[in-house]
Amino acid sequence: MSDDSHNRPAIPTSSSRRHSDADVAFYSVFAVIGGAYLLLILAMLLADAAYLVQSESAQIDPEWAGQHPLLATVFDNAVGVAFSDRYIRQSVYLSLVSCSITTILSLWVAVPVGYLLSRRQFFGKDFIEAILDIPIVLPPLVVGLSLLILFQYLPGSLRENVVYQVPAVILSQFVVACAFAVRVMRASFDHIDPRREQVALTLGCSRAQAFGNVVLPETGPGLLTAATLAWARSLGEFGPLLVFAGATRGKTEVLSTTVFLELSIGNLEGAVAVSFIMIFAAITVLVITRRWGSRHLTL
Amino acid sequence: MMRQSWNPLYALAGGSSLVVALLILLLPTGRQPFSSVGPSADKLFLYCAAGLRAPTERVARQYEQEYGVQVDLQYGGSNTLLSQIEVGGVGDLYLAADAAYIELAQQKQLAREAIPVATMHPVVAVAVGNPKGIHGIADLWRDDVAVALANPDQAAVGKLLRNQLTATRQWQLLRDAVRKRGVFKPTVGDVANDVKLGSVDAGVLWDAVAAQYPELETVVCGELNDGQVNIEIAVLSSTKQPTAALHFARYLAAQDRGLETFGELGYEPVDGDPWEHRPELTLFAGVVNRRALEPIVEGFAAREGADVVTVYNGCGILTAQMKTLEADASDGFPDAFMACDTHYMDVVSDFFPEPANVSNTRIVMVVEKGNPKRILRLEDLAKPGVRLALGQPQQCTIGVLSRRLLEHVGLYERLLNANVVTQTTSSALLIPSVLTGGADVALVYETDVQAERERLGVIPIESELAKAVQPFGVAAGSNHRRLSRRLLDAIGRSQDQFEAAGFNWLYDDLAP
């Protein structure tokens, strides 16, 4: 060791750092800041629940209660009242089906696009990546408006069968959800070592075989993460839907639209009850992603 | 070495395709709302102002039960919906919280017929019990009061409030108070929610909206008393099923159907027509109008899904008929009257208040081709040997107007004694008398000469009195006042047809 070492600040060992008072203060500040945010999220959820419990909600639709006595007993609360509404049940159904379709469509696009972006270098790649991010950074209303305007240039029959119809719900969800799925898939492919794929190619596999037999199994958690994020993103979609698919009761109404429609007539209890359904769905998705998805893939 | 036949990629792609196909089959299909044409549509698409959701939803349900036609309701702010209509280019109906938006839609050629539904007035809403003791508009800018207002550039209630308070400079005080302690919200519903949640102490709402919130009570403010908006429903130009759309619009605006519901929910319904599945309208019209009016009435009846019984005759005869019908209180009194001239409308002005002038036509002298009697001025009519045909003043307007014109130049009595060879009950009947050589000259409407212009000579008359103005009036006692008013609107959109028939256009759609 040279004399110079005396002049340098001593690098603390891990044990000495662990017990330092300054460290405790440092982590405490971070923990307080993080804890405050955590509390804010939990407080929001608790406030929703408290509002529901306090409010004198409307009665469960007697017709529905008659048809489903068991469910009516279990859900004898604001969520049950919401569920007994025919339109809200339709909205839940359309949300589930449309989000699932959107998810699969997003994966169809995200897998090849993510793979290409991860593995290949080509002219204009940065530009294409920027374009693919547009739906993420664009204000949601602008996405809806742009879709609406796009369809003005398409044939009338196509326009009439899409604009303000159920396909518009799926298309609105798809445009945004797919952009997220592409990001996740690209990151997922980035984490897969290309050498195994190359080995498969040298052993005589075609590109498709190497992709299907080697890359795809490895990207399973990535696929699950992309799917759940696309699904969750679709479920929460509202801005483009409002403009492009409309808030038509019982037709293009999905859960986010229901919250808007219930708010518009001052039915805060109904809106909060539907929000609870969405919160439950969101938590389910997060649990699936954390448990089986790829932990290192983040947006 | 991999097996050549198996690739999970294909299995995944195939499997997911199957799942998508299955999910698409599970999608709620429903019938396409825009595909059906004609009055027997099974689905309608209505853009509905979000604040009108409660009554509209109820009326739509009632309509579906009664007629089996589903009405899809799309909600949003009136202004937002207007943009969607403009860009989307689809849909059947538009129910706006403020008629100003309907007018805007009509100006942009996005909407056609509009039917008034109800009115709303602004009120100050506070939590039940009025904890902050708000009793007037001036309390809204107190230091301890937080206020929510609908944004004047987005919502009708905000716009109205700004217009009303600007004159007294109170708007500035209120706006500053809101900026400091309160909030501007995009819709009146958001304002109501804020007051309901206690986020603010007071908000300005429509009385009908406030009535739907049991948690709120309203404070009547003198400054807001004059404020009012008119709710209207309009048929969109994009509809492919105008008759079905009008059927629902009439239902919603019928005093014993939709308006009952609006009234129950705190709106102030207009005086609408009573409900009839297929209404029958009786129109009395002076004969001169026939050429222009007939195709318009035909188109109107087909579009409205209504029957229009049109009685064309000399206006003297029609007005006499009306007086008899009124005296007998018998059926058949016309819902609307379009006279050949204001003279006969004045005769029945008690029944038809505030008529609108639609068109005018010149009175001309019609002579044989080549004008063998060299008739150039009114004075030439009195030449010896000139045989004159006139309208009968007791029976038709052309007779009245000819008499007025000839009396003005001091010729009437003289002509009646020396030159008049025949008097008919309408202007159109005077033409054949000249064509067949029964008379040398006749005083007729210029419009009636159109068809025979090649075979006759037309001599203009330089006088302000040589003109007939055609007014349209809606009977005050009619059960079809709204429908008749829409007939007038249809006429008002037919300038080309009137001009093609030889009339000069006068109609101003701002007239009552």
Interface residues (C-beta under 8 A of the other chain):
Chain A: Q90 Y93 L94 V97 S98 S100 I101 I104 L105 L107 W108 L145 L148 I149 Q152 R159 E160 N161 V163 Y164 Q165 V166 A200 L203 G204 C205 A208 Q209 F211 G212 N213 L216 P217 L242 V243 G246 A247 T248 R249 G250 K251 T252 F260 L261 L263 S264 I265 G266 L268
Chain B: M1 M2 Q4 N7 P8 L9 Y10 L12 A13 S16 V19 V20 L23 I24 L26 L27 P28 G30 Q32 F34 S35 F45 A50 G51 R53 A54 E57 D72 L73 Q74 Y75 G76 Q84 V87 G88 G89 V90 G91 T187 G189 D190 A192 N193 K196 L197 Q212 Y213
